[in-house]
Amino acid sequence: MILEQLRAYQLNYLEIFDFEYKRYLHNIVDFDEKLIGIVGARGVGKTTFLLQYLAEHPLPIEKKLYFSADALDMESLFDIAYEFHKVGGELLIIDEIHKYKNFEKELKKIYDMLKLQVVFSGSSALQLDYSKGDLSRRARLYSMKGLSFKEFIEIKQKIELPSFSLEEIVQNHTQIAQQLLKEIKPYEYWKEYLTYGYYPFYFENPKSYPLRLKETINTVIEVDIPSIFPIEYEKIINLKKLVRLVCESQSFQVNIRELSGNIGIKDYQTLYRYLDYLKRGKILNLIRSRSKGDTIFTKPQKLYLGNTNLHYAYCNNAHIGTIREVFLMSMIDEEFLEVPTKGDFRVDEKYLFEIGGKNKGFKQIKDIPNSYVIADDIEIGFENKIPLWLFGFLY
């Protein structure tokens, strides 16, 4: 009975699904793996990714099954998988798996006992519990980001554009910019992307995007985070206050005492936990000193909202300097970024970046090897001055 119901849900999803653009992750995931996890912020397109894989997989429809974990009542994931396996099922796709309690143990059981490929999605916050049930050596986990500037332009113009590695951009940025400028005018879409372009649902209804973005973030704070982390319901308002305070602050002014006082939290460890919850929910981005160890109780050296869209949604006057830094950080994986004594970022333990407008000079990073000015408001750079928009072509 439950299989029939889930198949009916699956057909309905496939009937209303009409987003053809394929994200960068399709070229990265190894679909030969038996157990694959797609994690990422709410709204970045995980469900679309799963439905595209479902629709394009060559198996006949009766041998593949998609459902969302929040569609279940009392059934166990393993029981559903077992029943599906008994009738010849081969591909099981489970969306929003973090909404199912003890999913780690269930997935381990499915992996060990059934000949099924399982692809699941969930909140980025579930990475905290990724080792539970000994999943870490069984599942291949991939993190999905929001739209890059490249992807945004591709959707807008219905074209295909190349992506480039960090090394290629740093070493060959002038030639790359010349190549891309034959196809696009980057500043035609730059402001629109920074304000609205990070989440794919912008293209469903641009007019309602700001409201839907705030609703999405509220859902993360009010539903996703409390379902995973131990936070009392009446304390959720503190998370919302924290988001707004971070938005209104300069990225380089991380004052823990001030943040704590404004929220009304006397215990710094509680504040650090809240910052970590929001980081895992992809609402915040933060950089901690690597020299002080990998602990959530280390003061962040820089603290931002997770992407530029959030800054425009939550701040009446988003500071352009912060926006530029947030853009770069949203395009480059956090683990490759450090805060140096001079400059804004050290990237991949090799490059020193100072970010600014078109007139930004080299005074602050003068005579430092592998140092670069990353400049906004320029189409093409020269020598050690690189256009900021080019980093939107990393994926």
For each residue, the residues with C-beta under 8 A, 3 or more apart:
1: 4 5
2: 5 6 75 80 83
3: 6 7 65 80 83 84 87
4: 1 7 8
5: 1 2 8 9
6: 2 3 9 10 65 67 71 80
7: 3 4 10 11 65
8: 4 5 11 12
9: 5 6 12 13 66 67 68 71
10: 6 7 13 14 54 65 66 67
11: 7 8 14 15
12: 8 9 15 16
13: 9 10 16 17 51 66
14: 10 11 17 51 54 55
15: 11 12
16: 12 13
17: 13 14 48 51 55
18:
19: 48 52 200 203
20:
21: 151 154 155 200
22: 26 52
23: 26 45 48 49 144 147 151 200
24: 27 28 148 151 163 395
25: 28 29 38 49 142 144
26: 22 23 29 49 52
27: 24
28: 24 25 142
29: 25 26 36 38 140 142
30: 33 36 140
31: 36 53
32:
33: 30 36 117 140
34: 111 116 117 118 138
35: 107 111 117 118 135 138 139 140
36: 29 30 31 33 117 118 119 120 139 140 142
37: 97 119 120 121 122 139 140 141 142
38: 25 29 46 49 50 119 120 121 122 142 144
39: 46 121 122 123 124 126 127 141 142 143 144
40: 44 45 46 121 124 143 144 145 282
41: 44 123 124 146 220 281 282 283 306
42: 123 216 219 220 224 281 282
43: 146 199 200 201 213 216
44: 40 41 144 145 146 147 198 199 200 282
45: 23 40 48 49 144 146 147 199 200
46: 38 39 40 49 50 95 121 122 144
47: 50 51 68 95 96 121
48: 17 19 23 45 51 52 200
49: 23 25 26 38 45 46 52 53 121 144
50: 38 46 47 53 54 66 93 95 119 121
51: 13 14 17 47 48 54 55 66
52: 19 22 26 48 49 55 56
53: 31 49 50 56 57 93 119
54: 10 14 50 51 57 64 66 91 93
55: 14 17 51 52
56: 52 53
57: 53 54 64 91
58:
59: 63 64 90 91
60: 63 64
61: 64
62: 87 88 89
63: 59 60 88 89 90 91
64: 54 57 59 60 61 89 90 91 92 93
65: 3 6 7 10 84 89 91 92 93
66: 9 10 13 50 51 54 93 94 95
67: 6 9 10 71 72 80 93 94 95
68: 9 47 71 94 95 96 99
69: 72 77 94 95 96 97 98 99 100 103
70: 96 99
71: 6 9 67 68
72: 67 69 75 77 80 100
73:
74:
75: 2 72 79 80
76: 79 80 106
77: 69 72 80 81 94 97 100 103 106 107 110
78: 81 82 106 109 110 113
79: 75 76 82 83
80: 2 3 6 67 72 75 76 77 83 84
81: 77 78 84 85 89 92 110 114 116 118
82: 78 79 85 86 113 114
83: 2 3 79 80 86 87
84: 3 65 80 81 87 89 92 116
85: 81 82 88 89 114 115 116
86: 82 83 89
87: 3 62 83 84
88: 62 63 85
89: 62 63 64 65 81 84 85 86 92 116
90: 59 63 64 115 116 117
91: 54 57 59 63 64 65 116 117 119
92: 64 65 81 84 89 110 116 117 118 119
93: 50 53 54 64 65 66 67 118 119 120
94: 66 67 68 69 77 97 118 119 120 121
95: 46 47 50 66 67 68 69 120 121
96: 47 68 69 70 99 121 122 123
97: 37 69 77 94 100 103 107 120 121 122 126
98: 69 103 122 123 125 126 224 227 228
99: 68 69 70 96 227
100: 69 72 77 97 103 106
101:
102: 105 106 133
103: 69 77 97 98 100 106 107 120 122
104: 107 108 129 130 132 133 135
105: 102 108 109 132 133
106: 76 77 78 100 102 103 109 110
107: 35 77 97 103 104 110 111 118 120 133 135 138 139
108: 104 105 111 112 133 134 135 138
109: 78 105 106 112 113
110: 77 78 81 92 106 107 113 114 116 118
111: 34 35 107 108 114 118 138 139
112: 108 109
113: 78 82 109 110
114: 81 82 85 110 111
115: 85 90
116: 34 81 84 85 89 90 91 92 110
117: 33 34 35 36 90 91 92
118: 34 35 36 81 92 93 94 107 110 111
119: 36 37 38 50 53 91 92 93 94
120: 36 37 38 93 94 95 97 103 107
121: 37 38 39 40 46 47 49 50 94 95 96 97
122: 37 38 39 46 96 97 98 103 126
123: 39 41 42 96 98 126 220 224 228 281
124: 39 40 41 127 143 280 281 282
125: 98 128 224 225 228 229 277 280 281
126: 39 97 98 122 123 129 130 228
127: 39 124 130 141 280
128: 125 228 229 280
129: 104 126 132 228
130: 104 126 127 135 136 139 141
131: 134 135 136
132: 104 105 129 135
133: 102 104 105 107 108
134: 108 131 137 138
135: 35 104 107 108 130 131 132 138 139
136: 130 131 139
137: 134
138: 34 35 107 108 111 134 135
139: 35 36 37 107 111 130 135 136
140: 29 30 33 35 36 37
141: 37 39 127 130
142: 25 28 29 36 37 38 39
143: 39 40 124
144: 23 25 38 39 40 44 45 46 49
145: 40 44 148 330 395
146: 41 43 44 45 198 199 200 307 309 330
147: 23 44 45 151 152 155 193 197 198 199 200
148: 24 145 151 152 163 331 392 393 394 395
149: 152 153 186 189 190 193 197 331 389 392 393
150: 153 154 161 163 392 393 395
151: 21 23 24 147 148 154 155 395
152: 147 148 149 155 156 189 193 197 392
153: 149 150 156 157 159 161 184 186 189 193
154: 21 150 151 157 158 159 160 161
155: 21 147 151 152 158 200 203
156: 152 153 189
157: 153 154 184
158: 154 155
159: 153 154 183 184
160: 154
161: 150 153 154 180 183 184 393
162: 179 393
163: 24 148 150 393 394 395
164: 168 169 176 390 393 394
165: 168 169 394
166: 169 170 332 336 347 348 351 394
167: 170 171
168: 164 165 171 172 176
169: 164 165 166 172 173 176 386 390 391 393 394
170: 166 167 173 351 372 386
171: 167 168
172: 168 169 175 176
173: 169 170 176 177 381 386 387 390
174: 177 178 380 381 382
175: 172 178 179
176: 164 168 169 172 173 179 180 390 393
177: 173 174 180 181 379 380 381 387 390
178: 174 175 181 182 380
179: 162 175 176 182 183
180: 161 176 177 183 184 186 390 393
181: 177 178 184 185 186 379 380
182: 178 179
183: 159 161 179 180
184: 153 157 159 161 180 181 188
185: 181 188
186: 149 153 180 181 189 190 379 387 389
187: 190 191 377 379 389
188: 184 185
189: 149 152 153 156 186 192 193 197
190: 149 186 187 193 194 389
191: 187 194 195
192: 189 195 196 197
193: 147 149 152 153 189 190 196 197 198 308 392
194: 190 191 197 308 309 312 323 327
195: 191 192 308 309 312
196: 192 193 202 206 209 210 309 312
197: 147 149 152 189 192 193 194 202 309
198: 44 146 147 193 307 308 309 330
199: 43 44 45 146 147 202 209 213 216 309
200: 19 21 23 43 44 45 48 146 147 155 203
201: 43 204 205 209 212
202: 196 197 199 206 209
203: 19 155 200 206
204: 201
205: 201 208 209 212
206: 196 202 203 209
207:
208: 205 211 212
209: 196 199 201 202 205 206 212 213
210: 196 213 214 313
211: 208 214 215
212: 201 205 208 209 215 216
213: 43 199 209 210 216 217 309 310 313
214: 210 211 217 218 313
215: 211 212 218 219
216: 42 43 199 212 213 219 220
217: 213 214 220 221 243 283 310 313
218: 214 215 221 222 240
219: 42 215 216 222 223 224
220: 41 42 123 216 217 223 224 225 281 282 283
221: 217 218 224 225 236 239 240 243 278 281 283
222: 218 219 225 226 236
223: 219 220 226 227
224: 42 98 123 125 219 220 221 227 228 281
225: 125 220 221 222 228 229 231 236 239 277 278 280 281
226: 222 223 229 231 233 236
227: 98 99 223 224
228: 98 123 125 126 128 129 224 225
229: 125 128 225 226 273 277
230:
231: 225 226 235 236 239 274 277
232: 235 236
233: 226 236
234: 237
235: 231 232 238 239
236: 221 222 225 226 231 232 233 239 240
237: 234 240 241
238: 235 241 242 263 264 265 274
239: 221 225 231 235 236 242 243 274 277 278
240: 218 221 236 237 243 244
241: 237 238 244 245 262 263
242: 238 239 245 246 259 263 271 274 275 278
243: 217 221 239 240 246 247 278 283 284 305 310 314
244: 240 241 247 248 314
245: 241 242 248 249 259 262 263
246: 242 243 249 259 284 303 304 305
247: 243 244 305 310 311 314 315 318
248: 244 245 315
249: 245 246 253 254 255 303
250: 253 319 321 322
251: 302 303 304 321 322 325 326
252: 302
253: 249 250
254: 249 259 299 300 301 302 303
255: 249 258 259
256: 259 260 268 271 299
257: 260 261
258: 255 261 262
259: 242 245 246 254 255 256 262 263 271
260: 256 257 263 265 266 268 271
261: 257 258 264
262: 241 245 258 259
263: 238 241 242 245 259 260 271 274
264: 238 261
265: 238 260 268 270 271 274
266: 260
267: 270 271
268: 256 260 265 271 272 297
269: 272 273 297
270: 265 267 273 274
271: 242 256 259 260 263 265 267 268 274 275
272: 268 269 275 276 296 297 298
273: 229 269 270 276 277 296
274: 231 238 239 242 263 265 270 271 277 278
275: 242 271 272 278 279 284 286 296 300 303
276: 272 273 279 280 296
277: 125 225 229 231 239 273 274 280 281
278: 221 225 239 242 243 274 275 281 283 284
279: 275 276 282 283 284 285 286
280: 124 125 127 128 225 276 277
281: 41 42 123 124 125 220 221 224 225 277 278 284
282: 40 41 42 44 124 220 279 306
283: 41 217 220 221 243 278 279 305 306 310
284: 243 246 275 278 279 281 303 304 305 306
285: 279 303 304 305 306 307 326 329 330 334
286: 275 279 300 302 303 304
287: 300 301 302 329 334 337 338 339
288: 292 294 298 299 300 301
289: 292 298 301 339
290: 294 338
291:
292: 288 289 295 298
293: 298
294: 288 290
295: 292 298
296: 272 273 275 276
297: 268 269 272
298: 272 288 289 292 293 295
299: 254 256 288
300: 254 275 286 287 288 303
301: 254 287 288 289 339
302: 251 252 254 286 287 325 339
303: 246 249 251 254 275 284 285 286 300
304: 246 251 284 285 286 311 322 325 326 329
305: 243 246 247 283 284 285 310 311 314 326
306: 41 282 283 284 285 310 330
307: 146 198 285 310 311 326 327 330
308: 193 194 195 198 311 312 318 323 326 327 330
309: 146 194 195 196 197 198 199 213 312 313
310: 213 217 243 247 283 305 306 307 313 314
311: 247 304 305 307 308 314 315 318 322 323 326
312: 194 195 196 308 309 315 318 323
313: 210 213 214 217 309 310
314: 243 244 247 305 310 311
315: 247 248 311 312 318 319
316:
317:
318: 247 308 311 312 315 322 323
319: 250 315 322 323
320: 323 324 357 376
321: 250 251 324 325 355 356
322: 250 251 304 311 318 319 325 326
323: 194 308 311 312 318 319 320 326 327
324: 320 321 327 328 355 356 374 376 388
325: 251 302 304 321 322 328 329 344 345 355
326: 251 285 304 305 307 308 311 322 323 329 330
327: 194 307 308 323 324 330 331 388 391 392
328: 324 325 331 332 345 353 355 374 388 391
329: 285 287 304 325 326 332 334 337 345
330: 145 146 198 285 306 307 308 326 327
331: 148 149 327 328 391 392 394 395
332: 166 328 329 336 337 347 391 394
333: 336 337
334: 285 287 329 337
335:
336: 166 332 333 347 348 349
337: 287 329 332 333 334 345 346 347
338: 287 290 345 346 347 349
339: 287 289 301 302 344 345 346
340: 343 344 345 346 352
341:
342: 352 364 365 368
343: 340 346 352 353 354 364 365 368 371
344: 325 339 340 353 354 355
345: 325 328 329 337 338 339 340 352 353 355
346: 337 338 339 340 343 349 350 351 352 353
347: 166 332 336 337 338 350 351 352 353
348: 166 336 351
349: 336 338 346
350: 346 347 370
351: 166 170 346 347 348 370 371 372
352: 340 342 343 345 346 347 365 368 370 371 372
353: 328 343 344 345 346 347 371 372 373 374
354: 343 344 360 362 364 365 371 372 373 374
355: 321 324 325 328 344 345 360 373 374 375 376 388
356: 321 324 359 360 373 374 375 376
357: 320 360 375 376 377
358: 375 376 377 378
359: 356
360: 354 355 356 357 373 375
361: 373
362: 354 365 366 371 373 384
363: 366
364: 342 343 354
365: 342 343 352 354 362 368 371 372 373
366: 362 363
367:
368: 342 343 352 365 371
369:
370: 350 351 352
371: 343 351 352 353 354 362 365 368 384
372: 170 351 352 353 354 365 384 385 386
373: 353 354 355 356 360 361 362 365 384 385 386
374: 324 328 353 354 355 356 386 387 388 391
375: 355 356 357 358 360 378 381 385 386 387 388
376: 320 324 355 356 357 358 387 388 389
377: 187 357 358
378: 358 375 381 385 387
379: 177 181 186 187 387
380: 174 177 178 181 387
381: 173 174 177 375 378 385 386 387 390
382: 174 385
383:
384: 362 371 372 373
385: 372 373 375 378 381 382
386: 169 170 173 372 373 374 375 381 390 391
387: 173 177 186 374 375 376 378 379 380 381 390
388: 324 327 328 355 374 375 376 391
389: 149 186 187 190 376 392
390: 164 169 173 176 177 180 381 386 387 393
391: 169 327 328 331 332 374 386 388 394
392: 148 149 150 152 193 327 331 389
393: 148 149 150 161 162 163 164 169 176 180 390
394: 148 163 164 165 166 169 331 332 391
395: 24 145 148 150 151 163 331
